[in-house]
Amino acid sequence: MIEGGFFSSSYVTYEVYTEMTCWSTRRRYSDFEWLRNILLKNFPGHLVPSLPSKKVGSRRFEDDFVYKRMIFLTKFLNVICESEYFKSSDALIAFLQCADRVTFENKMKDFNTLSGPQYVDDIRTFEGKVSVVDDEENEKYYQNINGYFNIQIQLYDRINYSIKNFMRNITNACTNLEELSKDFNTLEVLNNRVLMVIFIFLFAERRYLQKLRRT
């Protein structure tokens, strides 16, 4: 945590370490927000992952909260760096590379002044080009998308149903195992008693035979 001065408030910084290049920087939560906004502006039409909520109140300096937020921010950066579109972004490279705070803030100002693509031909794609289709093709495309989501929902429902059945079967199996264990314990006690009765019977029979021989 960075203590604030007379005219500024305290804030938390997170260490960002890039393994492949050994870059190490410290970033505030607002820096992550800036990076996401820049990516949204420069890559319209692409899904940029969300960030954890900023409204935290007085809990923002608690160790448990800081740790959980660090986990979410790590996942955010990993998704960004694995994207074929985002990982070559100059804004992302500056975010990961600039260890000096003043240098990074100057780069942030430069990126903020840049405007996003104004025409569809300017939107960057992985193949480097944009294809435009007619309304009929668009209709087929959306139908395919809707079909995909319907199948996905059905699969999720089946998975949830199977998981519930599995948990129910596990519960029943545990109950049956417990009952089986009790039965085995009862059987063991019963066998011990039977063996004791047989031992007493044999001992009494032996004494009786010995008595007959004496007479």
Secondary structure, DSSP 8 states (H G I E B T S, - for coil): -B---SSS--B-EEEEEETTTTEEEEEEHHHHHHHHHHHHHHSTTS-------S--GGGGGSHHHHHHHHHHHHHHHHHHHH-TTTTT-HHHHHHHH--SHHHHHHHHHHHHHS----SGGGS--TTS------HHHHHHHHHHHHHHHHHHHHHHHHHHHHHHHHHHHHHHHHHHHHHHHHHHHHHHHHHHHHHHHHHHHHHHHHHHHHHHHH-
